[in-house]
Amino acid sequence: MITYKAAYTFDDSDQEGWVVGEVLDFPGTVSQGRGLEDARRMLGSALVDMAESYIIQGTPFPLPDDSRTDPEADLMEPIYLLLNGAAHIRVIPEDIPA
């Protein structure tokens, strides 16, 4: 498990209750949701998608940086990345002489 830092900003001008979330120390990981719980769920999904993209590209994950802050954020809290791996193996037998 890797612990990154999430920042959330509440859109007070919007009656729908939109919240924008960003993982401060994993560049490009941004999402939004209606309300904090939805924004947390959406940001978690975005973080997993970004991590999977990094794995496919062979790019190392950014190191967590607890010193990252966003002075405009209404809330900052840890967000946890936990990936499960699976191996998919396909065995194609060669013809065996009779």
N, C-alpha and C positions, 0 to 999 in steps of 0.2 A: 504494500500500500504506500502510495506517495501522497503527501499532504501539500496542497497548493493553497493559495489565498483567493477567495472570491470576494468581489465587491458588488453591492447592489445599490441602485439608485431608483427611488420611487418618483414616478411622474405625477406630481401634485396637480398639474394642470389638466390631467385626464380623469374623467369621471369613471372610466373603465377599470382603473386601478392597475395600470401597467407598471411592471418593475423590470428594469434592465439589469442583467447580471454579466459580469466579466471575470474571468480568471486572470488575475493581475500578472502572475508569473508563468503563464502558458499563453504566449502571444497568439492572438487571433481567435481565442475562445470567448465568444460573446453570444448571448441569447437574451430572450425576454419572455415574460409570461404575465398572465393576469393574476396578480397577487404574488406574495412572496413564495408560497409553497410551490406554485406553478413555475415561477422563475427559477427556483432551486432545482426542480426536476428537469427543466429544459436545459439549464446550464450544465447539470451533471451529464445529460445526454450529449451535449455539445463537446464536453471534455473527453468523453469516451470516443466520440467520432474523431476528434483531433488526434488523440493518442493512437487510434487504429491507423489513421493516415500516416503518422510518423513511422509506425512499425512497417507499413507497406513500403514506404519510401526508404527505409533503412536509416532514418534520421533519429539521433538520440533525443530523448525528451529533455526539455529545459529543466534546469535544476530549480527546485523550490527556493523562493527567496522571500522570507518572512518580512524583510524590510520594505517590500513593495507596498505602496499605499496609494489611495485615490482620495484627495482632499474633498472631492465633490460627492463621494459615496455616502449614502445614508447608513449603510451597514457593511461591515467587513467581517468575514468568518472563514474558518478553514473549509476546504472542499477536498474530499478524499477520492483518489483514483485507484481503483482496484480492478485489474484486468485478469481474466481467467483465460488460460491458453488450452488449446486442444490440438491434437495431432490427427490429421486425416490421412490415412495410408490406404492405398489401393494396391492390392497384390494381383498381378496378372500372371497366372502360371504359364510357364513355357510348355509346349507340347512335350509330353513324356512318351518315348517310344514304347510301343506295345510289345 
